[in-house]
């Protein structure tokens, strides 16, 4: 299931007594923390798929929100 803004807004880190700013969420691959990620957008599903750039292990899938018609017309 693709993550939505609801799940992403609730996400934080797993560190006990964490003092990090959680107003921004960084997604990393758990397998290679400094290996980077690759992001693929699939137009047919409207989803971003994020995977490890080193071993291609799945990290997350995120549902991209649709743009309201009024906003779309101004672009």
PyMOL commands that set and color helices and strands:
alter all, ss='L'
color gray80, all
select helices_A, chain A and resi 5-10+69-73
alter helices_A, ss='H'
color red, helices_A
select strands_A, chain A and resi 37-42+47-52+58-63
alter strands_A, ss='S'
color yellow, strands_A
deselect
rebuild
show_as cartoon
